Amino acid sequence: MKLSHEKLIQLSHRVLTAIEQVDEIEVFDEPNAIRQEILKVLTALLQEEEKIEETVRQRILSQRRAIPEGGAEWDILYRKYYSDELRKLGITFNLPWQHTSARF
């Protein structure tokens, strides 16, 4: 996991604080119970992200020729395959590297 447990706890506190500041949301449960649920969700998301990253790396390694990590071609393939994996999960959004045309 890329984030430490302490960082996840810190994030859960920040998310709860942000939720509490939204006027349209009324919190009925204890703050600690909500933070625990936030922590579970964050942990699950990070685990899913690790699976996606491993899948992407395997796809790059399965190319006919070796593509060195860190090179331009590797970066392009990584971004493309990562976006493909997110799309399979129903997650779509415009990332900065996805812009295909530049306007001057």
C-alpha positions in Angstrom: 0.0 0.0 0.0 1.4 3.4 -0.9 0.0 5.3 2.1 0.8 4.4 5.6 -1.9 3.5 8.1 -1.3 6.8 9.9 -1.8 8.8 6.6 -5.0 6.9 6.0 -6.2 7.8 9.5 -5.3 11.4 8.9 -7.2 11.4 5.6 -10.3 9.8 7.3 -10.3 12.7 9.8 -10.1 15.3 6.9 -12.9 13.6 5.0 -15.1 13.5 8.1 -14.4 17.2 8.7 -15.3 18.0 5.1 -18.5 16.0 5.4 -19.5 17.8 8.6 -19.0 21.2 6.9 -21.5 20.4 4.2 -24.9 21.9 5.2 -26.9 19.4 3.2 -25.4 16.5 5.1 -26.6 15.6 8.6 -24.5 13.1 10.5 -26.4 10.8 12.8 -23.7 8.3 13.8 -20.7 8.7 16.1 -17.8 10.4 14.4 -15.5 7.5 15.2 -17.8 5.0 13.5 -17.9 7.2 10.4 -14.1 7.6 10.4 -13.8 3.8 10.6 -16.0 3.4 7.6 -14.1 6.0 5.7 -10.9 4.1 6.6 -12.4 0.9 5.2 -13.3 2.6 2.0 -9.9 4.2 1.6 -8.2 0.9 2.3 -10.3 -0.9 -0.3 -9.7 1.8 -2.9 -5.9 1.5 -2.4 -6.0 -2.2 -2.7 -8.0 -2.0 -5.9 -5.5 0.6 -7.2 -2.6 -1.8 -6.4 -4.4 -4.6 -8.4 -4.9 -2.2 -11.4 -1.2 -1.2 -11.2 -0.1 -4.8 -11.3 -2.4 -5.6 -14.2 -1.0 -2.6 -16.1 2.6 -3.7 -15.4 1.8 -7.2 -16.6 0.3 -5.9 -19.8 3.4 -3.8 -20.5 5.7 -6.8 -19.7 3.6 -9.0 -22.1 4.6 -6.9 -25.1 6.6 -8.7 -27.8 9.7 -6.7 -27.0 11.1 -5.4 -23.8 10.0 -1.9 -22.9 12.2 -0.3 -20.3 10.4 1.2 -17.4 10.7 5.0 -17.1 11.0 5.5 -20.8 8.6 7.6 -22.9 7.0 4.5 -24.5 6.6 2.8 -21.1 4.9 6.0 -19.7 2.5 6.2 -22.6 1.5 2.5 -22.4 1.2 2.8 -18.6 -1.2 5.8 -18.9 -3.2 4.1 -21.7 -3.6 0.8 -19.9 -4.3 2.4 -16.6 -7.1 4.4 -18.2 -8.4 1.3 -19.8 -8.5 -0.5 -16.5 -10.3 2.4 -14.8 -12.8 2.5 -17.7 -13.5 -1.3 -17.2 -14.5 -0.4 -13.6 -16.8 2.4 -14.9 -14.5 5.2 -13.8 -14.1 7.8 -16.5 -12.7 11.3 -16.3 -10.3 13.5 -18.2 -6.8 13.3 -17.0 -4.2 15.9 -18.0 -2.3 13.4 -20.2 -5.5 12.3 -22.0 -5.8 15.5 -24.1 -5.2 14.5 -27.7 -5.2 17.9 -29.3 -3.4 21.0 -28.2 -4.9 24.4 -28.8 -2.7 27.4 -29.4 
